[in-house]
């Protein structure tokens, strides 16, 4: 586990990293599948929440 907690990798991820992770999670789906968009959306929400919580804990 990272010293910053289990969400440190997510908090520090940029959009390109999240898109790559989403692609790996949805690699068996067709490119036009709406699930890919949803996965990207939720990864960004989780990242933004992790960043917000980190900033609040300072």
Secondary structure as UniProt FT lines:
FT   TURN            3..4
FT   TURN            6..7
FT   HELIX           8..12
FT   HELIX           15..25
FT   TURN            26..28
FT   TURN            31..32
FT   HELIX           34..56
//
